[in-house]
Amino acid sequence: MSKTSGMSTPAGFGGLLRQSVDTLASFLADQTVPAAQRADIALRLLELGLGRSDPMPAPSLPTGGSPAPPPPFVLIHDFLAPDQHAAVVDIAVSHQGHFEKSSVTTNVEGYRESHVLHATAFPALYDMMKAEVTGVLPSVLDRLAHPAFTVTQVEMQMTAHGDGAFFKVHDDASSPDTQQRELTYVYYFQASQPRGFSGGALRLYPTPDGTLDTSRFRDVDPLDNAIIFFNSRTMHEVLPVQVPSGAFQDSRFTLNGWLHR
């Protein structure tokens, strides 16, 4: 039987429809997809259901029960005003010689490759960013369905991922000196336009019970002037970055930190 005729059988059509529903549902749940596009997807799913006399197939589940929920996060586009964004870029470029090689609390070699600039180098920018981050916190906590808490400290640093940089799978609150971290925030910005790097997606793993399953993840593209918030106990990693020019200003830049309870 030819592929064409095989595709026309009821079983083949049902399989295709199920795949279509699964794909649309995954986009609908992806908060990185613009709201207007998700609204259009919702209408398409509704049309699929209303246009069939038999029940629309439910999204398929893996053997063994329901899938783990995707790691919750909140992504906000166009987070800073143009002048604020420009101030962040200016600090990064003007302090190139002050970035230090990053490390991890376990001191394991080869686990992280990047350079950081500590907040003591940009006190005015720290105050501005702290105000912006804490200003949206009530909305972020509501969207995360995360209990409210009193912020006792706001950690902040600027990070540059150059060519070949990465950060392997980790969480942000597992050591004695980091266990007070409640939420992680990562603000992405570019010092050059258009983007001078590729790669560097933030990969988030659903770890509701502390068990890492690397087969389930969500990748978030480091978009200029966007910020992401997530629970500091969520396992995550920064995928390898490529900077063909090798120029510092083409690095993957973040202004990132942690909110302590």
C-alpha positions in Angstrom: 0.0 0.0 0.0 1.3 3.4 -0.9 1.9 6.0 1.8 -0.9 8.2 0.4 -3.5 5.5 0.7 -2.2 4.5 4.1 -2.6 8.1 5.3 -6.3 8.0 4.2 -7.3 5.1 6.5 -9.3 6.0 9.7 -6.4 4.9 11.9 -4.0 7.0 10.0 -6.2 10.1 10.2 -6.8 9.6 13.9 -3.1 9.4 14.5 -2.5 12.6 12.5 -5.3 14.4 14.3 -3.9 13.3 17.7 -0.4 14.6 16.7 -2.0 17.9 15.6 -3.9 18.3 18.9 -0.8 17.4 20.9 1.3 19.9 19.0 -1.2 22.7 19.3 -1.7 22.0 23.0 2.0 22.2 23.7 2.1 25.6 22.0 -0.9 26.8 24.0 0.8 25.9 27.3 4.0 27.6 26.3 4.1 31.0 28.0 6.9 32.1 25.6 4.5 32.1 22.7 2.9 35.6 22.3 -0.6 35.8 23.8 -2.2 36.6 20.4 -0.8 33.5 18.9 -1.9 31.4 21.8 -5.4 32.8 21.5 -5.4 31.8 17.8 -4.2 28.3 18.8 -7.0 28.0 21.3 -9.6 28.9 18.6 -8.0 26.2 16.3 -8.3 23.6 19.1 -12.0 24.6 19.6 -12.6 24.4 15.9 -11.1 20.9 15.8 -13.4 19.8 18.6 -16.6 21.4 17.2 -16.0 20.3 13.6 -16.0 16.5 14.5 -19.0 14.4 15.2 -16.9 11.9 17.2 -14.9 13.0 20.3 -11.7 14.9 19.7 -8.8 12.7 20.8 -7.2 13.7 24.0 -3.5 14.6 24.0 -1.5 11.4 24.4 0.1 10.5 27.7 3.2 8.4 28.2 2.9 4.9 29.6 2.8 5.0 33.4 0.4 7.9 34.1 0.3 11.6 33.7 3.3 13.6 32.6 5.1 15.8 35.1 3.9 19.4 34.8 6.3 21.7 32.9 8.5 23.8 35.2 6.6 26.9 36.1 8.1 30.2 35.1 7.0 33.7 34.2 8.5 35.4 31.2 8.1 39.2 30.7 9.0 40.8 27.4 10.2 44.5 27.1 10.9 44.6 30.8 13.0 47.7 31.0 12.4 51.1 29.4 14.8 52.0 26.6 16.9 54.3 28.8 17.2 51.6 31.5 18.1 49.0 29.0 20.8 51.3 27.6 22.2 51.9 31.1 22.5 48.1 31.6 24.4 47.7 28.3 26.7 50.7 29.1 27.7 49.0 32.4 28.5 45.7 30.6 30.6 47.3 27.9 32.4 49.8 30.1 33.3 47.2 32.7 34.7 44.5 30.4 38.0 44.4 32.2 36.3 43.8 35.6 34.4 40.6 34.8 35.8 37.6 36.7 35.8 34.0 35.8 32.8 32.3 37.4 32.8 29.4 39.7 30.4 27.0 41.5 29.8 26.4 45.2 31.1 22.8 44.9 34.3 24.1 43.1 33.9 21.3 40.5 36.1 22.1 37.5 34.5 22.2 34.0 30.9 22.6 35.3 30.5 26.2 34.4 32.2 28.5 31.9 31.3 32.2 32.0 32.4 35.5 33.5 30.6 37.6 36.2 30.6 41.2 37.4 29.5 41.6 41.0 26.8 44.1 42.0 29.4 46.2 44.0 30.6 47.4 40.6 27.2 49.0 39.7 25.4 50.2 42.9 23.1 52.7 41.0 22.1 50.0 38.5 21.5 47.5 41.3 19.1 49.9 43.0 17.2 50.5 39.8 16.9 46.8 38.9 16.0 45.8 42.4 13.1 48.3 42.3 11.9 46.9 39.0 12.2 43.3 40.0 10.4 43.7 43.4 7.8 45.9 41.7 6.5 43.0 39.6 7.0 40.4 42.3 3.3 40.3 43.5 2.1 39.6 39.9 4.9 37.0 39.4 4.1 35.1 42.6 0.4 35.1 41.6 1.2 33.7 38.1 3.5 31.1 39.6 0.9 30.2 42.2 3.8 30.6 44.7 3.2 31.6 48.3 4.0 35.2 49.1 7.1 35.8 51.2 9.1 38.7 52.7 12.1 39.4 50.6 15.1 39.7 53.0 17.8 40.1 50.3 18.1 40.6 46.6 21.3 39.1 45.1 22.4 40.4 41.7 25.3 39.9 39.3 26.0 40.5 35.6 27.0 37.4 33.6 28.7 37.2 30.2 28.7 33.9 28.3 31.2 34.1 25.5 32.1 31.6 22.8 31.9 28.0 24.2 30.4 29.1 27.6 27.8 27.0 29.4 26.5 26.0 32.8 25.6 22.4 33.4 22.5 21.2 35.2 22.0 22.6 38.7 19.6 24.4 41.0 20.2 27.6 42.8 19.3 26.7 46.4 20.9 23.4 47.3 23.9 24.5 49.4 23.9 25.7 53.0 24.8 29.3 51.9 22.1 29.4 49.1 19.1 27.6 50.8 17.4 31.0 51.6 17.0 31.7 47.9 13.3 31.5 46.9 13.1 32.8 43.4 15.6 33.1 40.6 15.4 35.9 38.0 17.3 36.3 34.8 17.2 39.5 32.7 18.6 39.1 29.2 20.1 41.9 27.2 22.2 42.3 24.1 25.2 44.7 23.8 25.1 44.4 20.0 22.4 44.5 17.4 21.6 42.1 15.8 22.4 39.3 18.2 26.0 38.3 17.9 25.7 34.8 19.5 23.7 31.7 19.0 22.7 28.9 21.4 22.6 29.7 25.1 19.0 28.7 25.7 17.9 28.3 29.3 16.7 24.7 29.7 14.3 24.1 32.6 13.5 20.7 34.0 10.3 19.8 35.9 11.5 18.6 39.3 8.5 18.7 41.6 9.8 16.0 43.9 13.5 16.8 43.4 14.0 14.0 40.9 15.7 15.0 37.6 14.2 13.6 34.4 16.3 14.9 31.6 13.8 13.7 29.0 11.4 16.4 30.1 12.4 20.1 29.7 11.4 23.5 28.4 13.9 25.7 26.5 13.7 29.5 26.8 15.4 31.6 24.2 17.5 34.5 25.7 15.5 37.3 24.1 16.8 40.9 24.4 15.1 42.9 27.2 13.1 39.9 28.6 13.2 38.6 32.1 12.3 35.2 33.5 11.4 34.2 37.0 11.3 30.7 38.4 11.6 28.7 41.7 15.3 28.6 42.7 14.9 24.8 43.4 14.1 24.1 39.7 16.9 22.2 38.0 18.1 24.1 34.9 21.1 24.7 32.7 22.5 27.1 30.2 23.1 25.4 26.8 26.5 26.0 25.1 26.9 29.5 23.5 28.6 30.2 20.2 30.0 33.6 19.5 31.6 33.5 16.0 33.2 36.9 16.3 34.8 36.2 19.6 34.0 39.8 20.6 33.0 40.6 24.1 30.1 42.8 23.1 28.6 39.9 21.2 28.3 37.7 24.3 25.1 36.3 25.8 24.6 38.8 28.7 22.3 38.6 31.7 21.6 40.6 34.8 20.6 37.8 37.1 20.1 37.0 40.8 18.0 35.6 43.5 15.3 36.8 45.9 15.8 35.5 49.5 13.0 34.6 51.9 
